[in-house]
Amino acid sequence: MKRTAVFICLAVLAACAAQGGAAKNRAAGKGGGMKTLKVTSPAFAGGGYIPAKYACGGEDVSPALRWEGAPSGTRSFAVIMEDPDAPAGTWVHWVLFDIPASAGGLPGALPKEDVLRDGSRHGLCWGVNEDDFSRIGYYGPCPPPGKPHHYHFTVYALDIAPGLPAGTPKGALLDAMKGHILAQGELVGLYKR
């Protein structure tokens, strides 16, 4: 009888540990829990050059983005655009969150406003050190002259709407998203001056 009770307790503990591990894996993007979003843009092909219209020397407007493959349970999306090739470190160009779950993408030339009409919120950006971030909205590629830089547009499908205030920087958004990322995808474009 005691052996049976011990065996049942061990079996229950093992099942709980496995379930907790699966949740951690989903949150960390490991194992089978993380799905991949397909992210595209009508403005440029993945791995191709971003047109000057979307950069600091042009109109500096955001490109349209499209995504597909959001899992059921998605309550919102977030987008972060970064340049890991910047000399000072990874440069944050755009932070947008609380994008409605019904969205299959974003139109181009979004206004540089704290809160958009659909409830999406812009975070602070423009730089490497979050203490120095001072801009709201999209600010496109603006590398120093030389080799091309890679610009990563990462889209996250979340099981929450973070509800953080506009002006929240990337780090605080990523902290709020921990354990809530159902899927993510990335579109990388190149730009050089």
N, C-alpha and C positions, 0 to 999 in steps of 0.2 A: 504494500500500500504506500509506504513512504517512498519507495523507488518510483512508483507511478506518479506520485505528486511532484517529486523532484524533476522527473522527466517532463511533465506537463509544464512546470514553471520554466524550465530551460527552453522548451519549445516556444512558449509565449515570449520569453525574453529575446530569443533569436529572431522571431517574426517581427517584434517591435524594432529591434536593431536594424533589420533589413529594410523595414519601411522608412525609418529615419534616415538611413543611408541613401535610399532612393530619393528622398526629398532633398537631401543635401546635394546629391549629384545633379538633380534638376536645377537647383539654385546655382550650382557652380558651373553648369553647362557640361557636365560629364555624364557618361553612360547614355542610356537610351531616352532619358527624359527631355533632353533639350532638342527642340525642333529648329529647323533652319528656314528663315524667311528668304525668299528670292527678292532682291532689291535691284531695281533698274531705274534708268532715267531716260526720257526722250531727248535730253540735252547732250548726252555723251554715253559711249559704250564703256562697260567695265574694263579697266585697264587702258582706256583711251585717254586722250587729252580733253580737259575741261575747256570749253570755249571761253575766250577773254571776257565775254559778256558777264560771266559769273565770277569774275575776279576783280581785284582792287583797281586794275587799270581800265576796266570796262564799266558796266552799269552796277556791278557788285550786288546783283540780285540772286536770290536762291534759285537753284535749278528745281524743276519739277522732279519729284521722286515717286516711284510706284513700288509697292510690295505685295507679295502674295504668299499664302501658306500659313496665315495666322491660325493657331489652334483654337478650338472652342475654349471658352473661359477667358479669352482675352478681354480685358476691360479698358485698356488704353495702350498707346504706343509712345515711345520716346525716340528722338533722333539726336545723335551726337556726331559732329564732324570735327576731325582732328588731322593735324599734319605731324606725323612722328619724325619727319626729316628736318624739322626746324632746328637751327644751330643751338638754340637755348634749351631745347627739349620739346616734348610733345605740345604743340600749339593748338589750343581749343578755338575753333572758328564758329561753332554753332551748337547751342543746346536748346532743345525744344521738347516739351513733355506734356502730359495730359491730352495727347492727341486722341480724339474719340476712337473707340474700338471699331466703329463702322467705317473708318477711313481705310482706303486701299492705297493711300499715297498722299502727297501734298502737291498743290499747284505751285507753279513757279512764282517768283517775285513776291514772296510773303512780306507783309509790312513788318517793319522793325518796331513792333509794339509789344508791350509787356504781355497782354492777353489778346489773343486773336478772337475773331467772331465765333469760332467753333468751341472756344474754351481752352484751346491749347495755350500753354504758357512758355514764354522764352526765358531761358536761364541766362546768367551772366557769362560772357565769353571774352575772348580776344587776349590771348597770352598763354604763358606757361604756369605762372604762379597765380593761383586763385585769388590771393589777396590783392592782386593788381588788376583783376578783371573789372572792366568798366563799361562794357557795351552790351546791349540787348539786341537780339536778332542775328541774322546771318551776315557774316563778314567773310568774303571769299578768299581764295588763294592770293597770297601776296608775298611769295618767297623772295629772298635776295637773288640777284642775277646768278646764273650758273646752272647746275644740274637740275633736272626735274624733281619736284617733290610729289609724294604720294598723299592724296587726300582721302581719308576714310570716312564714309558716310555710314554709320552703324545705326540700324533700326532695331529696336527692342519691342517685343510684344509682352505686355505685363498683365498679371492677374489682379492688379490694383490700378487705380488712378492715384498717383502719388499725392496730389492735392497740395504740393508745396507751393510757396508763394513764387510769383514771377521774380526773376532775379536770382534764383537759387543757382549756385555754381555746379559744375559737373560732379565734383566729389560728393557733395551732399545728395545730389540726385542718385548717383551710383549706390551710396549707402542706403537710401530709401528703397532702391530696386532690389537689393540683396534678398535672395530667396523668392523673388516674384517674377523672374524672367522665364517666360514660357518658351520663347523662341527669339532668335536674333539672326540678322543677316547683314551683309556689308556690301557696299559698292565702293570701289576704289577708282579714283580718277587721277590723272597726272596734270601737272601744270608747271611751266617754267617761264622765267622772264629773261 
